[in-house]
């Protein structure tokens, strides 16, 4: 039998909150973080139609060409989806999410600073699609389901 030194004693774990609001009181930060992550992830997708006109003028392309961004974005998502799922299974949703947020932010910043060629716009669309799955609603939903 070993004795602990007086400075290293640990307090007993706190009792979890009781009642219907116990889960919310315990895990509200996780829910807010997941909601913000899903909001950030879906923002470029759902707001893209606002930028079709200005991007068409900037690249001298028609609306059909500019909406090719969404095609390349979805190809990036499809290519990486199985691997993100495997990573979430092996490493956990929280690690995938925390690693994916900086990558996703970096691709969005890089896209904002891209050279003015239409090909680079499509390449960055593919990269945004690749990194957007790491902060998607599926990863966040899996993280929330673990806490409730």
N, C-alpha and C positions, 0 to 999 in steps of 0.2 A: 504494500500500500504506500502510495506516494502522497506527500503533503504538498499543497500548493503554497507558494510564497505569498505573504500578505498583499503584495502589490498586484498580483495576477488573478485575483478572484473575479469571477464573472457573475454578472447579475442573472437571475433566472429569466428565461424568455418571457416577454410580455404576453399576456393572454390575448387572443384575437378578439376583436369587437364582436358582440353578440347582437343578434336581431337581423331584421331584413336589410338594414343598411350597413351591416358589418363588412360585407365584401366590398362595397363601394368605398367605405371609410378606409379600408386597408389598401385598396389598389387604384385609387383615383388618379394617381400620377401616371400609371401605365395607360389608362384609358385616354387621358388628355394627350399624352405623347403619341399614342397610336392615331388618334383623330387628327392631330397636326401633321403627322407623317403622311396619312392618306390624302389630306388636303393638299400638301405640297406635291405629292406624287401625281395627283390627277389634274393639277392646275394647268400644266402645258397641254394636256390632252383636250380638256374641255374648253380652253380659251383659245385654241389654235385658230378657230374660224375667224376670230377678230383680226388676226395677223395675216390672213391670206392676201388681202388687198395690198397692204404695205410691203409684204415680202415679194409679191408679184412685181410691184413697181421697182423695188430695189434690185431685183435680179433680172428684170425684163422678161418675165415668164408669165404664162397664163395661170388661171386658178387651178386647172387640172395638173399642171406641172408642180405647182407649189404644194398641193395636197399630197403629192408623192412623199412628202415628209412623214405623213401618217403611215404610209405604206412601209417605209423603211424603219420607222419606229416599231411597228408591229412585227416586222421580220426580226428585229433585234430581240423583241420580247419572246417570240417563239423559239429562237435559237438558244436562249439562255434559261428558259423556264425549267427544264428538267434539272439543270445543274443547281439552280437556286433552291429547288425543292430538296435535293440531296444535301446541300449545305445546311438547310434549315433542319433536316432530320439529324444530321451528324453534329452540328455545332450548336443548334438551338436558334429559335427565331430572334431572340434578343441580340445575339452576336451578329447575325446576318443583318439585322436592322441597323445596329450601331456601326457596322462596317460599311453598309450601303449608303447611309445618309451622306457622308463626306464624298463618296464617289459620285453619287447622283448630283450633289451640289456642284462638284467640280466639272461635270459634263455640261451642266446648264450654264455655268460661268464661261466655260470654253466655247460653248455655242454662241454666247453673246459676243465673244471676241473673235469670231471666226473671220477668215479671209473672205472677201466678197466674191466667192465663186459658188455657183449652184451645187456643184459636186460636193464641196465641203459641207454645205448645208445638209445634204442627204447622208453624208458620212457621220456627222454629228447626230443626226436623227437616229441612226442605227445605234450609236453609243448611248444616247439617252434611253432608248428602248432597252438596251442591255442592262443598264444600271437601275432603271425604274422598277424592275421587279423586286429588287432588294428592299424597297420601301413600299411595296404594294399592299393593298388591302388584305391579301391572303396571308402575308407574313404578319401583319399587324393583328389580324383576326386570330391567327394561331397563338400569338403572344397573349392576347386578351383571354382566350379560352383556357390558357394555362392557369390564370389567376382566378377564374370564376367557376 
